[in-house]
């Protein structure tokens, strides 16, 4: 184990960058939950971490057996899926830093050998800028920081250069698609999440290479999006990056918007950038003012019109469940707790959370589950920020239900319908990057030691502030 890995492993227990005003965790001898329950014992934590680690190996072995060298495993047909004409090795890249965290040296070395010997970007194919950024670029950057091999950074810089043409729109907001070889762009209708969730990766690439162009392009895009918010401070769902006109004006925290808010706060903290923090502070107030809805079933985030704040839908889903983690990171622990109670109810009501529900009726709108991590992520954040045992229990319960209903002979499978727990032939790479990592962190808790130099990107790749 090299010095870089040792530093990482001694600090990984507290990977959540806490702002100054955030609620700090009390000393270990003072920590008791509101109900008087004792802390989670070291034995309990170690047993749970061991279980999660074993399930990672189980799923990884299925990938190796049937999908080696490809983006993702198809667990039921025991075959594979690539996103594009050429594999971008998404599962090995997404799982690499989780392997380091778990101390899986053999698996880490075989993944590294595959990535560095086979991964290339000189392909004449269009790719989705957002997904390739958070999974592939993010994976390469975290791999470089944790492993230290300069080949990871070389690949990251090559990829970053090939994606820069995406920002060449009249507004500076990126097109959704870019050809990795020709630089040709496509799809001028984009959304806040795909515009505003590039800054951590492109910013870190600038810090590590000394080339400011990546940071500048991504920040300009995010700023342009922020400047197109409505008079009441909300963004819509779809915007034309050529004209800056909103095409869909529904506002929410769900898919197509969610991680835009996440990166405003995380970039402000990670890069000490006052502009991002100002955008975050100007955004979270309107989000809570207009989107939060108190129902008999709990506290939820709804869908409203971006211009008027009029409620459009009482709809909440698996992706929305990231919000308690973000609120905790921003220091609003009480709202985070209240919303997490609702998120957990969404999970336990149906044994596993559906993709979307009507929260006033607790009825399923979309019943599939694709092994999403956000609910476990929020439980993990709240456990680390409060020390309250109930959040450990929440995360443990959710993970155990994934094992019960999604485990297969060879790996794990998504569910087409949580009402019937019917499996379907998919296993996204974020299961390795996020779901298993956040679950594992529940078993690796310790009192904070002041480590505030690491933050997760939206794919749960840990980025370290080394400057």
C-alpha positions as CSV (number, residue, x, y, z in Angstrom):
1,X,0.0,0.0,0.0
2,X,1.5,3.3,-1.0
3,X,1.4,6.6,1.0
4,X,-1.5,8.0,-1.1
5,X,-3.7,5.0,-0.4
6,X,-2.8,5.0,3.3
7,X,-3.7,8.6,3.7
8,X,-7.0,7.9,2.0
9,X,-7.8,4.9,4.1
10,X,-7.1,6.7,7.3
11,X,-9.5,9.5,6.4
12,X,-12.2,7.7,4.4
13,X,-14.2,7.3,7.6
14,X,-15.4,10.9,7.3
15,X,-15.6,11.8,3.7
16,X,-18.3,14.4,4.1
17,X,-17.1,18.0,3.7
18,X,-18.9,20.0,6.4
19,X,-19.4,23.8,6.1
20,X,-18.6,25.9,9.1
21,X,-22.2,26.4,10.1
22,X,-23.2,22.8,9.9
23,X,-24.3,20.9,13.0
24,X,-21.2,19.3,14.4
25,X,-21.2,15.8,15.9
26,X,-20.7,15.6,19.6
27,X,-17.8,13.7,21.2
28,X,-18.3,10.0,21.3
29,X,-18.9,9.8,25.0
30,X,-21.8,12.3,24.7
31,X,-23.6,10.7,21.7
32,X,-27.0,9.2,22.5
33,X,-30.0,9.3,20.3
34,X,-33.2,11.1,21.1
35,X,-34.8,7.9,22.1
36,X,-31.9,7.0,24.4
37,X,-30.6,4.1,22.3
38,X,-26.9,3.4,22.5
39,X,-24.5,4.0,19.7
40,X,-23.9,1.4,17.1
41,X,-21.1,-0.8,18.4
42,X,-17.9,-1.4,16.6
43,X,-18.8,-5.1,16.3
44,X,-22.1,-4.2,14.6
45,X,-20.4,-1.8,12.2
46,X,-17.7,-4.2,11.3
47,X,-20.2,-7.0,10.7
48,X,-22.3,-4.8,8.4
49,X,-19.2,-3.6,6.5
50,X,-18.1,-7.2,6.0
51,X,-21.5,-8.1,4.6
52,X,-21.5,-5.1,2.1
53,X,-17.9,-6.0,1.0
54,X,-18.9,-9.6,0.3
55,X,-21.8,-8.4,-1.8
56,X,-19.5,-6.1,-3.8
57,X,-17.3,-9.1,-4.5
58,X,-20.3,-11.2,-5.5
59,X,-21.5,-8.6,-8.0
60,X,-18.0,-7.9,-9.3
61,X,-17.4,-11.6,-9.9
62,X,-20.5,-11.7,-12.0
63,X,-19.3,-8.8,-14.1
64,X,-15.9,-10.5,-14.6
65,X,-17.5,-13.7,-15.6
66,X,-20.0,-12.4,-18.2
67,X,-19.2,-8.8,-19.0
68,X,-15.4,-8.3,-18.7
69,X,-14.3,-5.4,-20.8
70,X,-17.7,-4.0,-21.3
71,X,-19.7,-1.1,-19.7
72,X,-22.2,-3.2,-17.7
73,X,-23.4,-6.6,-16.8
74,X,-26.8,-8.0,-17.9
75,X,-27.3,-10.3,-14.9
76,X,-30.3,-12.3,-16.0
77,X,-29.2,-13.1,-19.5
78,X,-25.6,-13.4,-18.3
79,X,-24.3,-11.1,-21.0
80,X,-23.3,-7.5,-21.3
81,X,-24.3,-4.0,-22.5
82,X,-22.2,-1.2,-23.9
83,X,-23.5,2.3,-23.9
84,X,-21.9,3.1,-27.3
85,X,-20.1,1.5,-30.2
86,X,-17.0,1.1,-28.0
87,X,-16.9,0.3,-24.3
88,X,-15.9,3.0,-21.9
89,X,-15.3,0.5,-19.1
90,X,-17.9,2.1,-16.9
91,X,-18.2,-0.7,-14.3
92,X,-14.5,-1.0,-13.6
93,X,-14.1,2.8,-13.5
94,X,-17.1,3.3,-11.2
95,X,-16.0,0.5,-8.9
96,X,-12.3,1.3,-8.7
97,X,-12.3,3.7,-5.8
98,X,-14.8,1.5,-3.9
99,X,-12.4,-1.4,-4.2
100,X,-9.7,0.8,-2.7
101,X,-12.0,1.8,0.1
102,X,-12.8,-1.8,0.9
103,X,-9.2,-3.0,0.7
104,X,-9.9,-5.3,-2.3
105,X,-6.4,-5.3,-3.6
106,X,-6.8,-8.1,-6.1
107,X,-9.9,-6.7,-7.6
108,X,-8.4,-3.2,-7.7
109,X,-5.3,-4.4,-9.6
110,X,-7.3,-6.4,-12.2
111,X,-9.6,-3.4,-12.8
112,X,-6.6,-1.1,-13.1
113,X,-4.8,-3.4,-15.6
114,X,-8.0,-3.6,-17.8
115,X,-8.6,0.2,-17.7
116,X,-5.0,1.3,-18.5
117,X,-4.4,-1.3,-21.1
118,X,-7.7,-1.0,-23.0
119,X,-9.5,2.3,-22.4
120,X,-9.2,4.8,-25.3
121,X,-11.3,7.8,-26.4
122,X,-10.3,8.2,-30.0
123,X,-13.6,6.8,-31.2
124,X,-15.9,8.3,-33.8
125,X,-19.0,8.2,-31.6
126,X,-21.3,10.7,-29.9
127,X,-21.5,10.4,-26.1
128,X,-23.7,12.0,-23.4
129,X,-21.6,14.7,-21.8
130,X,-23.2,14.4,-18.4
131,X,-23.0,10.7,-17.9
132,X,-19.5,10.4,-19.3
133,X,-18.4,13.2,-17.1
134,X,-19.7,11.9,-13.8
135,X,-18.9,8.2,-14.4
136,X,-15.8,8.1,-16.7
137,X,-14.0,11.4,-16.1
138,X,-15.0,11.3,-12.4
139,X,-13.7,7.8,-12.1
140,X,-10.4,8.5,-13.7
141,X,-9.8,11.6,-11.5
142,X,-10.5,9.7,-8.3
143,X,-8.4,6.8,-9.5
144,X,-5.5,9.1,-10.1
145,X,-5.8,10.7,-6.7
146,X,-6.1,7.4,-4.8
147,X,-3.8,5.2,-6.9
148,X,-1.3,7.8,-8.1
149,X,-0.6,6.3,-11.6
150,X,-0.2,9.3,-14.0
151,X,-1.8,7.3,-16.8
152,X,-5.2,7.8,-15.1
153,X,-4.7,11.6,-15.3
154,X,-3.5,11.4,-18.9
155,X,-6.7,9.6,-19.8
156,X,-8.7,12.1,-17.9
157,X,-7.1,15.0,-19.7
158,X,-7.6,13.4,-23.1
159,X,-11.3,12.9,-22.3
160,X,-11.7,16.4,-21.0
161,X,-10.2,17.9,-24.2
162,X,-12.5,15.8,-26.3
163,X,-15.6,17.1,-24.5
164,X,-14.7,20.8,-24.5
165,X,-16.5,21.4,-27.8
166,X,-19.8,20.7,-26.1
167,X,-19.6,24.1,-24.5
168,X,-19.4,25.9,-27.8
169,X,-23.1,27.1,-27.7
170,X,-24.2,30.8,-28.0
171,X,-25.0,30.7,-24.2
172,X,-22.0,28.7,-23.1
173,X,-24.3,26.1,-21.7
174,X,-23.3,22.7,-23.1
175,X,-25.0,20.6,-25.7
176,X,-26.1,17.1,-24.4
177,X,-24.0,15.1,-26.9
178,X,-20.5,15.5,-28.3
179,X,-18.5,13.2,-30.7
180,X,-15.3,12.2,-29.0
181,X,-13.3,12.2,-32.3
182,X,-14.8,15.0,-34.4
183,X,-16.1,17.3,-31.7
184,X,-19.4,17.5,-33.4
185,X,-22.2,18.4,-31.0
186,X,-25.9,17.5,-30.9
187,X,-29.1,18.1,-28.9
188,X,-29.5,21.7,-28.0
189,X,-32.4,21.0,-25.6
190,X,-30.7,20.3,-22.3
191,X,-31.6,20.3,-18.6
192,X,-30.2,21.9,-15.4
193,X,-28.7,18.6,-14.1
194,X,-26.8,17.9,-17.3
195,X,-25.6,21.5,-17.6
196,X,-24.9,22.1,-13.9
197,X,-23.3,18.8,-12.9
198,X,-19.9,19.1,-14.7
199,X,-18.2,21.6,-12.5
200,X,-16.6,19.3,-9.9
201,X,-15.0,17.1,-12.5
202,X,-13.9,19.8,-14.9
203,X,-12.8,21.9,-12.0
204,X,-10.7,19.2,-10.5
205,X,-9.2,18.4,-13.9
206,X,-8.0,22.1,-14.0
207,X,-6.5,21.9,-10.5
208,X,-4.6,18.7,-11.3
209,X,-3.4,19.8,-14.8
210,X,-2.9,23.5,-14.2
211,X,-5.0,24.2,-17.2
212,X,-7.9,26.6,-16.2
213,X,-9.9,26.1,-19.4
214,X,-11.9,23.2,-17.9
215,X,-12.9,25.1,-14.8
216,X,-13.7,28.2,-16.7
217,X,-15.9,26.5,-19.3
218,X,-17.9,24.6,-16.7
219,X,-18.4,27.6,-14.4
220,X,-19.5,29.8,-17.3
221,X,-22.1,27.2,-18.2
222,X,-23.4,26.9,-14.6
223,X,-23.5,30.7,-14.2
224,X,-25.4,31.1,-17.4
225,X,-28.0,28.6,-16.2
226,X,-28.3,30.4,-12.9
227,X,-28.8,33.7,-14.7
228,X,-31.8,32.2,-16.5
229,X,-33.7,31.3,-13.3
230,X,-37.1,32.8,-12.9
231,X,-38.0,35.9,-11.0
232,X,-38.9,33.8,-8.0
233,X,-35.5,32.0,-8.1
234,X,-36.4,28.6,-9.7
235,X,-35.1,26.8,-12.7
236,X,-37.2,24.7,-15.1
237,X,-36.7,21.3,-16.5
238,X,-35.6,21.8,-20.1
239,X,-33.8,24.8,-21.7
240,X,-32.6,25.6,-25.2
241,X,-28.9,26.2,-24.9
242,X,-28.8,28.1,-28.2
243,X,-31.4,30.7,-27.2
244,X,-31.7,30.4,-23.4
245,X,-35.4,29.9,-23.6
246,X,-37.1,27.5,-21.3
247,X,-39.0,24.7,-23.1
248,X,-40.4,22.9,-20.0
249,X,-41.1,25.1,-17.0
250,X,-41.9,22.6,-14.3
251,X,-39.5,23.0,-11.3
252,X,-38.6,20.2,-8.8
253,X,-35.6,18.4,-7.3
254,X,-36.0,15.2,-9.3
255,X,-34.2,13.9,-12.3
256,X,-33.1,16.5,-14.9
257,X,-32.7,19.1,-12.1
258,X,-31.5,17.3,-8.9
259,X,-27.6,17.4,-9.1
260,X,-27.6,21.1,-10.3
261,X,-28.3,22.1,-6.8
262,X,-25.9,19.5,-5.4
263,X,-23.0,21.0,-7.3
264,X,-23.7,24.6,-6.4
265,X,-23.0,23.7,-2.8
266,X,-20.3,21.2,-3.3
267,X,-18.3,23.3,-5.7
268,X,-18.5,26.3,-3.4
269,X,-17.1,24.2,-0.6
270,X,-14.6,22.2,-2.5
271,X,-13.1,25.1,-4.5
272,X,-13.7,27.8,-1.9
273,X,-15.6,29.6,-4.6
274,X,-17.8,32.4,-3.3
275,X,-19.7,32.6,-6.6
276,X,-21.0,29.0,-6.3
277,X,-21.9,29.5,-2.6
278,X,-23.8,32.7,-3.5
279,X,-25.7,30.8,-6.2
280,X,-26.5,28.0,-3.7
281,X,-27.7,30.5,-1.1
282,X,-29.9,32.2,-3.7
283,X,-31.3,28.9,-4.8
284,X,-32.0,26.8,-1.7
285,X,-34.3,29.5,-0.2
286,X,-36.8,29.5,-3.2
287,X,-36.5,25.7,-3.4
288,X,-37.6,25.3,0.2
289,X,-40.2,28.1,0.0
290,X,-42.0,26.8,-3.1
291,X,-41.3,23.1,-3.4
292,X,-41.6,21.9,0.2
293,X,-45.0,20.5,1.0
294,X,-46.3,19.3,4.3
295,X,-48.7,16.4,3.8
296,X,-50.3,14.0,6.2
297,X,-47.8,11.5,5.0
298,X,-44.7,13.6,5.8
299,X,-42.6,16.5,4.4
300,X,-41.9,16.2,0.7
301,X,-40.6,18.2,-2.3
302,X,-43.3,18.7,-4.9
303,X,-43.3,19.9,-8.5
304,X,-44.3,23.5,-9.2
305,X,-44.3,26.1,-12.0
306,X,-40.9,27.9,-12.1
307,X,-42.5,31.3,-12.7
308,X,-45.5,31.3,-10.3
309,X,-44.6,28.6,-7.7
310,X,-48.0,27.0,-8.3
311,X,-48.0,23.3,-7.3
312,X,-48.3,21.1,-10.4
313,X,-47.7,17.6,-9.0
314,X,-47.6,15.9,-5.6
315,X,-44.9,13.6,-6.9
316,X,-41.7,12.4,-5.2
317,X,-39.3,9.6,-6.1
318,X,-36.1,7.7,-5.7
319,X,-33.9,10.4,-7.2
320,X,-35.4,13.1,-5.0
321,X,-34.1,11.1,-2.0
322,X,-30.7,12.7,-2.4
323,X,-31.9,15.9,-0.8
324,X,-31.5,15.1,2.9
325,X,-27.8,14.4,2.2
326,X,-27.5,17.7,0.5
327,X,-29.4,19.6,3.3
328,X,-27.2,18.0,5.9
329,X,-24.0,19.0,4.0
330,X,-25.4,22.5,3.9
331,X,-26.1,22.6,7.6
332,X,-29.9,22.3,7.6
333,X,-30.0,19.2,9.7
334,X,-33.6,19.6,10.9
335,X,-35.1,19.8,7.5
336,X,-32.9,16.9,6.4
337,X,-34.2,14.8,9.2
338,X,-37.8,15.5,8.4
339,X,-37.4,14.8,4.7
340,X,-35.5,11.6,5.4
341,X,-38.3,10.3,7.5
342,X,-40.5,10.6,4.3
343,X,-37.8,9.0,2.1
344,X,-37.6,6.1,4.5
345,X,-41.4,5.8,4.5
346,X,-41.4,5.7,0.7
347,X,-39.0,2.7,1.0
348,X,-40.6,0.7,3.7
349,X,-44.2,1.2,2.5
350,X,-43.3,-0.8,-0.6
351,X,-40.5,-2.9,0.8
352,X,-38.2,-1.2,-1.8
353,X,-38.8,2.3,-3.0
354,X,-40.5,2.8,-6.4
355,X,-39.1,5.2,-8.9
356,X,-42.0,7.7,-8.4
357,X,-45.0,8.0,-6.0
358,X,-47.9,10.3,-5.3
359,X,-46.9,11.2,-1.8
360,X,-50.4,12.4,-0.7
361,X,-51.9,9.0,-1.5
362,X,-48.7,6.9,-1.1
363,X,-49.5,5.3,-4.5
364,X,-47.0,4.1,-7.0
365,X,-46.7,6.2,-10.2
366,X,-43.6,4.4,-11.6
367,X,-42.9,1.0,-10.0
368,X,-39.4,0.2,-11.2
369,X,-36.2,0.2,-9.0
370,X,-32.8,0.4,-10.7
371,X,-30.7,-0.1,-7.6
372,X,-30.5,3.6,-6.9
373,X,-28.3,4.8,-4.0
374,X,-29.9,8.1,-3.0
375,X,-32.0,7.0,-0.1
376,X,-29.1,5.0,1.5
377,X,-26.8,8.0,0.7
378,X,-29.0,10.3,2.7
379,X,-29.2,7.9,5.6
380,X,-25.4,7.6,5.6
381,X,-24.9,11.4,5.6
382,X,-27.3,11.9,8.4
383,X,-25.7,9.1,10.4
384,X,-22.3,10.7,10.0
385,X,-23.6,14.2,10.8
386,X,-25.7,13.3,13.8
387,X,-24.4,10.0,15.2
388,X,-28.1,8.9,15.6
389,X,-28.3,5.2,15.5
390,X,-31.6,5.2,13.7
391,X,-30.0,6.4,10.5
392,X,-27.6,3.4,10.6
393,X,-30.7,1.2,11.0
394,X,-32.4,2.9,8.1
395,X,-29.4,2.3,5.8
396,X,-29.0,-1.3,7.0
397,X,-32.7,-2.1,6.5
398,X,-32.6,-0.6,3.0
399,X,-29.5,-2.6,2.1
400,X,-30.8,-5.8,3.4
401,X,-34.0,-5.4,1.3
402,X,-31.8,-4.9,-1.8
403,X,-30.0,-8.2,-0.9
404,X,-33.3,-10.0,-0.4
405,X,-35.1,-8.9,-3.5
406,X,-32.4,-7.9,-6.0
407,X,-29.6,-10.5,-5.5
408,X,-29.1,-13.1,-8.2
409,X,-27.0,-16.2,-8.6
410,X,-24.3,-14.2,-10.3
411,X,-24.7,-10.6,-9.2
412,X,-27.6,-8.1,-8.7
413,X,-30.6,-7.2,-10.9
414,X,-32.9,-4.2,-11.2
415,X,-36.6,-4.6,-10.5
416,X,-39.2,-3.8,-13.1
417,X,-41.9,-3.5,-10.5
418,X,-41.5,-3.3,-6.7
419,X,-45.1,-4.5,-6.3
420,X,-44.2,-7.9,-7.6
421,X,-40.4,-7.7,-7.0
422,X,-40.0,-8.9,-10.6
423,X,-36.3,-8.7,-11.7
424,X,-35.2,-7.2,-15.0
425,X,-32.0,-7.6,-16.9
426,X,-30.0,-4.6,-15.8
427,X,-27.2,-3.6,-13.5
428,X,-25.9,0.0,-13.8
429,X,-22.3,0.8,-12.9
430,X,-23.5,3.2,-10.1
431,X,-24.4,0.2,-8.0
432,X,-20.7,-0.3,-7.6
433,X,-19.8,3.4,-7.3
434,X,-22.6,4.6,-5.1
435,X,-25.1,2.1,-3.6
436,X,-22.4,-0.3,-2.2
437,X,-20.1,2.5,-1.2
438,X,-22.6,4.4,0.8
439,X,-23.8,1.2,2.5
440,X,-20.2,0.3,3.3
441,X,-19.6,3.8,4.9
442,X,-22.3,3.0,7.4
443,X,-20.0,0.3,8.7
444,X,-16.9,2.5,8.8
445,X,-18.1,5.3,11.0
446,X,-15.9,7.0,13.6
447,X,-15.8,10.3,15.4
448,X,-14.7,13.0,12.9
449,X,-11.1,13.9,13.1
450,X,-11.3,17.2,11.2
451,X,-10.8,15.7,7.8
452,X,-12.5,18.2,5.5
453,X,-10.6,17.9,2.2
454,X,-12.7,15.3,0.4
455,X,-16.1,15.5,-1.2
456,X,-18.1,13.1,-3.4
457,X,-19.1,13.8,-6.9
458,X,-22.7,12.9,-7.8
459,X,-21.5,9.4,-8.8
460,X,-19.9,9.0,-5.3
461,X,-16.3,9.3,-6.6
462,X,-14.3,10.9,-3.8
463,X,-12.3,14.0,-4.8
464,X,-9.5,15.3,-2.6
465,X,-8.5,18.9,-2.2
466,X,-4.7,18.6,-2.6
467,X,-4.0,22.3,-3.4
